[in-house]
Amino acid sequence: NTTINGRHNNITSNNESTDTITKKLGILNVENIYKLTLINEFYNDPRFLQVIDHSHNTRRRADSRYKVERYLNNYGKSTLQVTLPTIFNSLPVHLMNIPNKFKRKKLFKNFYTDSQ
C-alpha cells in the first residue's frame, strides 16, 4: 500500500510538445497520472472525503459534494484534506458510484485521456 504525498498538487506539464504527444498517443500526462493515482488509492476514503449533508442551501453545498478544508498557505493547499475533495468534486456524477475496482480504474483513465 503506497501513500501519496500531497505536496505534489501543482504538477503540470507546461511543455506544449509533451501535451501534443500525449494526446496523439492517447496516454496520460503527469498531472492526470497523479490525479488517477489519488483517485484509485483514496476512492471513498472517509478520512478525506466528507459528504456535505446540511439541510440549508448554500453556495458551498451547491458547488460541491465533498467538504474542502480551509487552508492558509500553499502547504495547506497541497495536503490530502484539500487535494482529494477538490479532485473528487471536479468529477462528473456518473463516475462516483462504481463498485468494481477494475472497471472504475478503466473508466477514470478513459475520462482523463479524453479530457486532455
C-alpha positions as CSV (number, residue, x, y, z in Angstrom):
1,N,0.0,0.0,0.0
2,T,1.7,3.2,-1.1
3,T,0.9,6.6,0.3
4,I,1.0,9.6,-1.9
5,N,2.5,12.8,-0.6
6,G,0.0,15.6,-1.1
7,R,2.7,18.2,-1.8
8,H,2.7,17.5,-5.5
9,N,-0.6,19.2,-6.1
10,N,0.7,21.7,-8.6
11,I,2.3,19.2,-11.0
12,T,1.6,20.4,-14.5
13,S,3.2,19.8,-17.9
14,N,3.9,23.2,-19.4
15,N,5.7,21.8,-22.4
16,E,3.4,22.0,-25.4
17,S,5.1,19.3,-27.4
18,T,4.6,16.9,-24.5
19,D,0.9,17.7,-24.4
20,T,0.7,17.1,-28.2
21,I,2.5,13.8,-27.9
22,T,0.3,12.6,-25.1
23,K,-2.9,13.4,-27.0
24,K,-1.6,11.8,-30.1
25,L,-0.6,8.6,-28.4
26,G,-3.6,8.5,-26.1
27,I,-1.6,8.4,-22.8
28,L,-2.0,10.4,-19.7
29,N,0.2,13.4,-18.8
30,V,1.9,13.7,-15.4
31,E,-0.9,15.8,-13.8
32,N,-3.6,13.3,-14.8
33,I,-1.5,10.3,-13.7
34,Y,-1.2,12.0,-10.3
35,K,-5.0,12.5,-10.1
36,L,-5.7,9.0,-11.3
37,T,-3.3,7.6,-8.7
38,L,-5.0,9.6,-5.9
39,I,-8.5,8.5,-7.1
40,N,-7.5,4.8,-7.1
41,E,-5.8,5.0,-3.8
42,F,-8.4,7.0,-1.8
43,Y,-11.7,6.3,-3.6
44,N,-14.5,6.7,-0.9
45,D,-12.0,7.1,1.9
46,P,-13.9,8.6,4.8
47,R,-10.8,10.1,6.3
48,F,-10.5,12.7,3.5
49,L,-13.9,12.7,1.8
50,Q,-16.7,14.1,4.0
51,V,-20.0,14.5,2.3
52,I,-21.7,17.9,2.7
53,D,-25.1,17.0,4.3
54,H,-26.6,20.0,6.0
55,S,-30.1,20.9,5.2
56,H,-29.7,24.6,4.4
57,N,-28.8,25.6,0.9
58,T,-25.5,27.4,0.5
59,R,-23.1,28.1,-2.4
60,R,-20.7,25.6,-0.9
61,R,-23.3,22.9,-1.0
62,A,-24.5,23.7,-4.5
63,D,-21.0,23.7,-6.0
64,S,-19.6,20.5,-4.4
65,R,-20.3,17.1,-3.0
66,Y,-17.4,16.9,-0.5
67,K,-16.2,19.3,2.1
68,V,-12.9,21.0,1.2
69,E,-10.9,22.0,4.3
70,R,-9.8,25.6,4.6
71,Y,-6.1,26.5,4.2
72,L,-3.9,29.5,4.8
73,N,-0.9,28.8,2.7
74,N,0.4,26.6,-0.2
75,Y,1.4,23.8,2.3
76,G,-2.2,23.6,3.5
77,K,-3.5,23.7,-0.1
78,S,-1.3,20.7,-1.0
79,T,-2.5,18.4,1.8
80,L,-4.7,15.5,1.1
81,Q,-7.6,17.1,3.1
82,V,-7.8,19.8,0.3
83,T,-6.5,17.9,-2.7
84,L,-8.7,14.9,-2.6
85,P,-12.1,16.6,-2.2
86,T,-11.1,19.1,-4.9
87,I,-10.3,16.3,-7.3
88,F,-13.5,14.4,-6.5
89,N,-15.7,17.5,-6.7
90,S,-14.4,18.1,-10.2
91,L,-15.5,14.6,-11.4
92,P,-18.9,14.0,-13.1
93,V,-21.6,12.4,-11.1
94,H,-21.8,9.2,-13.2
95,L,-18.2,8.3,-12.2
96,M,-18.8,8.5,-8.5
97,N,-20.6,5.2,-7.7
98,I,-18.7,2.4,-9.5
99,P,-18.3,-0.6,-7.2
100,N,-15.9,-2.7,-9.4
101,K,-12.3,-1.5,-8.8
102,F,-11.0,-2.6,-12.3
103,K,-14.0,-1.1,-14.1
104,R,-13.6,2.1,-12.1
105,K,-9.9,2.4,-12.9
106,K,-10.5,1.9,-16.6
107,L,-13.4,4.5,-16.7
108,F,-11.3,7.1,-14.9
109,K,-8.4,6.5,-17.2
110,N,-10.6,6.9,-20.2
111,F,-12.1,10.1,-18.7
112,Y,-8.7,11.7,-18.2
113,T,-7.4,10.6,-21.6
114,D,-10.4,12.1,-23.3
115,S,-10.3,15.3,-21.3
116,Q,-6.7,16.2,-22.3
